């Protein structure tokens, strides 16, 4: 057989299209709690980054002063020893940053 049909609306103009659009709007909008958690996570992340950088700077300054006073390590610069110290300072700073970032905080609340 054959048929003839008149289309009055398509896409988001139909009832089903409006329902899909409303469901997408609800998924995109964040609740007040989610916004506050995002703000707190950003604050903690920035504080961790600042703490890591300050730690590295303090360790480098302390190392430099101790080397200048010749109260640490060796009297002369030794690449095999002193470059490893700098690397340890960097690893310590990165570790402080990674530990400070609260990756599981939003999951714990929900």
N, C-alpha and C positions, 0 to 999 in steps of 0.2 A: 503494500500500500504506500500511499503517499500522504503527506501531511503538510499543513501550513501553520506557522506559529508567528506570533507577534512578540518581540522582545521589548519589554518596557524599561529594564534596568540591567546593568552589568557591573561587575567589580564591587567596589565599596558602596555602591548605591543600592545593592540588594540587602536583604535582611541578614543573610549569612556573611556577606562582606562587612557589614557594620559590626557584627559580633566578633569577627576575627580582628577587626581594627581595635575594638574596645579591649580585647584580651591582650593585644600587643601593647597598648597604652599602659595597662596595669603591670606588665612585666618590665617595661622600661622605667617606670617611676620607682624611686626608692623611698622607703619609709623613713621616718624621723630617726629611728634607731640605727638604720643602715647609714644614714648621713653622718650621725655622730660617731659611729664606729670608724667610718672612713676618715673623718677629721682627726680622731685620736690616733689611728694608725699612721697617718701622715706626720703628726706631731712626734710620735715615738720614733719613727724612721729618721726624721731630721735630727732629733736629739741623739740617736745612736750614731749617725754620721758625724755629728759634731764631736761626740765623745771619742770616736775612733780617730779622727784627725788630731784632736788635742792630745790624745795618748801618744800617737806617733811623734808629734812635735816635741812633747816633753821628753820622750825617750831619746830622740835624736839630740836635743839640747843637752840632756844629761850625759850622753855618750861623748858629745863634742867637748863639753867642759872637762870631763874626766880624761879624755885623750889629751887635751891641751895642758892640763896639770900633770900629765904623765902618771896619773894614779890608777890607770886601768891598763889592762891587757899587756901591750908591749910598747917599748919606747919608739919604735918605728912602725910605720904603716905596713900592714901585711894584708894583701888582698884576700888571701884564703881565709883569714879570720874576720877582718873588719867588714867586708862586704856581706858576710853571713849575718853579722849583727844587724846591719841595716835591713836585710831581708826578714829577720826575725821580728824587727819592729813593725814592718809593714804587715806581716802575717798577724801580729797581735792586734793591730788596728782593724784589719778586715774581720778578724774573729769577733771583736767587740761590736762591730756594725752588724754582722750576721746574727749574733745572739740577740741584739736589741730589736730586730725587726720582728713584729708579732704576726707571723704568718697564720697561726691557728686561732687568733682572737675572734674573727668573725664566725668561724665554725663553732667555737665554744659557746658563743652567745645564742646561736640559732639552734 
